Amino acid sequence: MSSATRRARLAQLQSASAAVQAEIDQLTAQMTLAQHTPARELPSDLTTDEAMLVGEIKGMLDSAPTEAMAALVAKLRGTSVENVMQEAEANAAARTLAPALPEPEPQISTTPEMRSGRACLLRHILLAYFRAHAPEGVHKVENLVARVVGGPPSEVNGMVVGGVLWDEATLFGKLEAKYGARVDLDPPP
């Protein structure tokens, strides 16, 4: 076998190996998310994007409870409108009684990716997670958001990286493995 043929075959095998590894990573991320999604809140067939959308809708419901929003959340959760409205009212009451949380650290970037709804929701989820499980790591939130939504270059584990590094499920799996606590996709405000 000639050297060029061996190189071509090696490149072909590496490409196939990379494709298989990407599929393994994707399936692992889906399984991790499925294992850590509370059954009482979300149907089991929701994708990560759908689960994040439910969280966003839930946040809107908590800030301005309406029958239409409650009906939508109830339908997505498979519960009654009355239960959803009671929960939204309890969350609103808890917000008025709870001391104000310190403002999140200023954003390191004003790029469209870092201002997107996806970035804001992910920032909210990560801030709640770090405040509850690793307060010393709150300063990492902006870099982690940037690694998921494609923000500016930042330092991750001592390396400067840019662009999208992980999807949400992969990031949540890494956090859960490191800190030993499930990431709540619908944290209280």
C-alpha positions in Angstrom: 0.0 0.0 0.0 1.5 3.4 -1.0 2.0 6.2 1.5 -0.7 8.3 -0.2 -3.2 5.5 0.0 -2.4 4.9 3.7 -2.8 8.7 4.4 -6.1 8.7 2.6 -7.4 5.7 4.5 -6.2 7.2 7.8 -8.0 10.4 7.0 -11.2 8.5 6.1 -11.0 6.5 9.4 -10.4 9.6 11.4 -13.4 11.3 9.8 -15.6 8.3 10.5 -14.3 8.1 14.1 -15.1 11.8 14.6 -18.6 11.4 13.3 -19.2 8.4 15.6 -17.8 10.4 18.6 -20.0 13.4 17.8 -23.1 11.1 17.7 -22.0 9.5 21.0 -21.6 13.0 22.6 -25.0 14.1 21.3 -26.7 10.9 22.7 -24.9 11.2 26.0 -26.0 14.8 26.3 -29.6 13.8 25.6 -29.5 11.0 28.1 -27.9 13.3 30.7 -30.6 15.9 30.2 -33.4 13.2 30.3 -32.0 11.8 33.6 -32.0 15.2 35.3 -35.3 16.7 34.1 -37.8 16.6 36.9 -40.8 14.5 35.7 -43.2 16.5 37.8 -42.5 19.7 35.8 -41.7 18.7 32.2 -43.0 16.0 29.8 -40.2 13.5 29.1 -40.3 14.1 25.3 -39.2 17.8 25.5 -35.9 18.7 23.8 -33.4 21.0 25.6 -34.7 24.0 23.5 -38.3 23.2 24.4 -37.5 22.8 28.1 -35.8 26.2 28.0 -38.8 27.7 26.2 -41.0 26.3 29.0 -38.8 28.0 31.5 -39.0 31.2 29.7 -42.8 31.0 29.5 -42.9 30.1 33.1 -40.9 33.2 33.9 -43.3 35.4 31.9 -46.2 33.7 33.8 -44.6 34.5 37.2 -44.0 38.1 36.3 -47.5 38.7 34.8 -49.9 35.9 35.6 -52.6 35.6 33.0 -55.1 32.8 32.3 -53.7 32.3 28.8 -50.1 31.9 30.1 -51.3 29.6 32.8 -53.2 27.5 30.3 -50.1 27.2 28.1 -47.9 26.1 31.0 -50.5 23.7 32.3 -50.8 22.1 28.9 -47.0 21.8 28.6 -46.7 20.3 32.1 -49.9 18.2 32.0 -51.3 19.8 35.1 -54.3 22.0 35.8 -54.6 25.7 35.2 -55.5 26.3 38.9 -52.3 24.6 40.1 -50.2 26.7 37.7 -51.9 30.0 38.8 -51.5 29.1 42.5 -47.8 28.4 41.9 -47.4 31.7 40.0 -49.1 33.7 42.7 -47.0 32.0 45.4 -43.8 32.8 43.4 -44.9 36.4 43.1 -45.6 36.6 46.8 -42.2 35.0 47.6 -40.5 37.6 45.3 -42.0 40.4 47.3 -41.0 38.9 50.6 -37.5 37.7 49.6 -34.5 40.0 49.9 -33.3 41.4 46.6 -30.4 39.3 45.2 -27.3 41.2 44.2 -27.1 42.3 40.6 -25.3 39.9 38.3 -21.8 40.9 37.3 -21.7 43.2 34.4 -21.7 41.6 31.0 -18.3 41.2 29.4 -19.7 41.6 26.0 -22.5 43.5 24.2 -22.5 41.2 21.2 -25.9 40.1 19.8 -25.2 36.5 20.9 -24.7 37.6 24.5 -27.8 39.8 24.5 -30.0 37.1 23.0 -33.0 35.6 24.8 -31.2 32.3 24.9 -28.1 33.9 26.6 -30.3 35.7 29.1 -32.2 32.6 30.0 -29.0 30.6 30.3 -27.4 33.3 32.4 -30.4 33.2 34.7 -30.2 29.4 35.1 -26.5 29.5 35.7 -26.6 32.4 38.2 -29.2 30.6 40.2 -27.2 27.3 40.1 -23.9 28.9 41.1 -25.5 31.0 43.9 -27.0 27.8 45.3 -24.2 25.3 44.8 -20.9 27.1 44.2 -21.1 30.8 45.1 -17.4 31.1 44.6 -18.0 30.4 40.9 -20.5 33.1 40.0 -17.7 34.9 38.2 -17.6 32.0 35.7 -21.2 32.6 34.4 -20.4 35.0 31.6 -17.7 32.8 30.2 -19.9 29.7 30.3 -22.7 31.6 28.6 -20.3 32.7 25.9 -19.1 29.1 25.4 -22.7 28.0 24.7 -24.1 30.9 22.6 -20.9 31.8 20.8 -19.8 34.9 22.5 -16.4 36.5 22.5 -13.2 34.6 23.4 -12.8 33.8 27.1 -10.7 31.7 29.4 -11.9 28.2 30.2 -9.8 25.9 32.4 -6.7 28.1 31.7 -7.2 28.1 27.9 -8.5 30.9 25.8 -11.3 29.7 23.6 -13.8 31.4 21.3 -17.1 30.5 19.7 -19.4 27.7 20.6 -17.8 25.0 22.7 -20.7 23.1 24.2 -24.5 22.9 24.0 -26.6 23.4 27.1 -27.0 19.7 27.9 -23.2 19.2 27.8 -22.6 22.2 30.0 -25.3 21.1 32.5 -23.8 17.6 32.5 -20.3 19.0 33.3 -21.7 21.2 36.1 -23.7 18.4 37.6 -20.6 16.1 37.6 -18.4 18.8 39.1 -20.7 20.1 41.8 -22.9 17.1 42.4 -26.2 19.0 42.1 -28.9 18.9 39.3 -29.3 22.1 37.2 -32.8 23.5 37.6 -34.0 24.6 34.2 -36.7 26.6 35.8 -35.1 28.3 38.8 -37.1 30.8 40.8 -36.4 34.5 40.0 
